[in-house]
Amino acid sequence: MADLKTDPNIPDPDGFYAELIAAHDGLSEEDSAALNARLILLLANHVGDRAALSAALDEARRCARG
């Protein structure tokens, strides 16, 4: 399994979060979910490392369970 970066690694994380929230402004719940899906697929394509993507899915699923 790939080593997944889980420590903060985004310059200006608060600015990015604000931009992410603003991207959803005015969207319906369905359109917001579609935006998230497109963003995930774009970033997954950018990462390109299948092992890292699998590790990210595993970690996200683990966190979703609490």
N, C-alpha and C positions, 0 to 999 in steps of 0.2 A: 504494500500500500504506500502511496506517495505521502511525503511529509506535507501536511497541510498547514499553511500559515493561519493561525487563529489569534495571534496577538495583533493589536492595532498596527496597520500597515498603510493607511491612506493619509496622505497629507491633507490637512484641514478637514478632518472627519465631520465636524459640525457643518461646515460649508457644503460638503457633499450630501449630508443628510437633508439639509434644507433644500438643496437642488432636487433631490429625489422626491421629497414631499411635494415640492412645487410642480413637478412633472405630473403628479396625480391630481392637481387642483382642477376642479370642475368636471372630473371624469365620473361616470357611473361606476358602481362596484364592478360590473362586468368589464368595462373598458379599463379600469384600474388593474384588474387581474390579468387582462390581455397585455397591458403594458409591462407588468412584472414578468410574464412569460417571455415576451420578446426580449426584455433586458437580460433575463437569465440565459436565453439561447445565444444572444450576441456575446455575452461575457464568456460563456462556455466555449464558444467557437474561438474567441480570442485566446483563452487559456490553452486549449487544444490538447492538453495532457490528460488522456483518458483515466489514468490512475488517480490524478489529482481531482478530477471531476467525480469519480466514484467515491473518493474519500470525503469530498465536500457533501455529496448526497448522504453518505452514512452519518456524518457529523450533524447535518441539518435534521435528519430524521431522529437521531439520538436526542437532540435538543428539543424537538417537538414533543417528545414523550415526557419531558419534564425531568 
